[in-house]
Amino acid sequence: MPTEEIRRQVVIIGSGPAGLTAAIYSARANLRPLLIDAPADTEKQTTPGGQLMITTEVENYPGFAEGIQGPDLMVQFRKQAERFGTEFLEEWITKVDLSERPFKLYGDNKVVIAETLIIASGASAKWLGIPGEAKTPEGFGGNGVSACATCDGPLPAFRNKRLVVVGGGDTAMEEATFLTRYAGRVFVAHRRDKLRASKIMQDKAFLNEKIEFLWDTALEEILGTQEQGVTGVRLRDVKTNETRNLDCEGVFIAIGHKPNTELFKGQIEMDEVGYIKTSHRSTATNIPGVFACGDVQDSVYRQAITAAGTGCMAAIDAERYLDHLPIAMPSGDEITIEGEQLPADHSVIIMPSGEVVSNEPPSPTLDDC
Ligand SMILES: Cc1cc2nc3c(=O)[nH]c(=O)nc-3n(C[C@H](O)[C@H](O)[C@H](O)COP(=O)(O)OP(=O)(O)OC[C@H]3O[C@@H](n4cnc5c(N)ncnc54)[C@H](O)[C@@H]3O)c2cc1C
């Protein structure tokens, strides 16, 4: 059992663009945030710095006219958070108790007690686990293999090239259709003889002359060299078991994403896939004092800039939440700022005028959706 206890007003889980932006904002608000950063772990797919650590060129993050390498961008995020006093704790959080405030987070070595919690634990792209798929230098990840067409499709390496998209759902159709803006030809390899994607996405893809479907086809291996990057794929017909090679210069794995929310299951409201539900105009979850930002609550946009944007929102939401909590006075009474009084059960606030109002936390809840 961990023995050392750390108590903080603002605790952030996750060191991707969302978590680090939340840290920058809450550190500048003098809230001394503690940012919990999972150590690198290939199996759990965690890297300090988040998903951008496994990519190369980031061309669409505003402020970098010439583009920037993903890991370099995350170094800048981290330095900025450090500059304003963010404290970092390298720990895997393995258990949380969100049943009452302050919330309790358990790591292997420490217990963290949080007045407010910002969840920025991100999401992980699902991978096939085939040879050639791993990050360079073990494979071609970041050198011809990607899990994000919006992010990497426009890169010069993929322009007018032959690309393979793997998957049969909406994500795969969206990625394949998007890639035809840049690619010469897009092959969609799908294990079955029909798609899982919605009818409208299928129709769009079927009408696109640049897309060719490879039915009943599984990807066995991604081929290439470290100098050239991807040069082809080895395919297997799942009905006949025959294999063949197909020349291509890029592979996009589009078999879905998994939000990193296992830890919070049963304690916080999520959608059917496991994305944390937030109020439509804030980062509030169904638990007052717990906020979620970035890919962990976003199955739609999944970009660094949107993650950073919601990280900023979460810090401001947490700050406002803390501002409205009652303060204990030496007399034993509790007041909030400007003379409002709080009875022992905290259920209402007695205003200086004598008016009695409910003491519901001010942050928006899911009821606002
Ligand atoms: C290959 C690839 C290329 C991309 N390229 C671009 C691009 O060019 N432009 C763009 O805008 N977007 C790009 N994206 C998307 C972008 O990376 C994500 O949208 C963004 O990183 C999401 O940020 P986040 O902070 O929400 O989460 P993440 O970046 O996923 O970070 C989450 C963090 O939480 C930590 N964590 C998880 N669980 C725990 C736990 N239990 N305890 C402690 N810590 C935990 C993880 O270790 C990780 O550090 C790309 C994504 C991929 C996969």
The ligand as a Gaussian input file, in Angstrom:
#p B3LYP/6-31G(d) Opt

LIG

0 1
 C        0.447000       9.085000     -35.120000
 C       -0.320000      10.292000     -34.698000
 C       -0.064000      11.508000     -35.319000
 C       -0.766000      12.638000     -34.939000
 N       -0.494000      13.815000     -35.578000
 C       -1.185000      14.931000     -35.239000
 C       -0.954000      16.165000     -35.924000
 O       -0.128000      16.250000     -36.840000
 N       -1.682000      17.243000     -35.535000
 C       -2.645000      17.179000     -34.537000
 O       -3.247000      18.197000     -34.222000
 N       -2.888000      16.010000     -33.894000
 C       -2.202000      14.901000     -34.223000
 N       -2.481000      13.706000     -33.602000
 C       -3.550000      13.673000     -32.579000
 C       -3.015000      14.258000     -31.266000
 O       -1.805000      13.621000     -30.947000
 C       -4.039000      14.045000     -30.145000
 O       -5.257000      14.616000     -30.517000
 C       -3.555000      14.700000     -28.854000
 O       -2.287000      14.202000     -28.477000
 C       -4.536000      14.458000     -27.711000
 O       -4.016000      15.051000     -26.574000
 P       -4.464000      14.630000     -25.095000
 O       -3.693000      15.510000     -24.179000
 O       -5.923000      14.607000     -24.997000
 O       -4.013000      13.102000     -24.894000
 P       -2.691000      12.278000     -25.191000
 O       -1.781000      12.981000     -26.106000
 O       -3.191000      10.933000     -25.564000
 O       -1.976000      12.190000     -23.754000
 C       -2.544000      11.462000     -22.698000
 C       -1.518000      11.269000     -21.581000
 O       -2.141000      10.634000     -20.449000
 C       -1.262000       9.673000     -19.890000
 N       -2.032000       8.658000     -19.130000
 C       -2.975000       7.813000     -19.608000
 N       -3.440000       7.025000     -18.603000
 C       -2.770000       7.393000     -17.470000
 C       -2.786000       6.947000     -16.107000
 N       -3.598000       5.954000     -15.699000
 N       -1.962000       7.526000     -15.210000
 C       -1.162000       8.529000     -15.584000
 N       -1.092000       9.014000     -16.874000
 C       -1.884000       8.438000     -17.800000
 C       -0.565000       9.109000     -21.130000
 O        0.660000       8.525000     -20.774000
 C       -0.347000      10.364000     -21.962000
 O        0.838000      11.010000     -21.603000
 C       -1.763000      12.558000     -33.927000
 C       -2.005000      11.339000     -33.279000
 C       -1.299000      10.226000     -33.645000
 C       -1.558000       8.920000     -32.933000

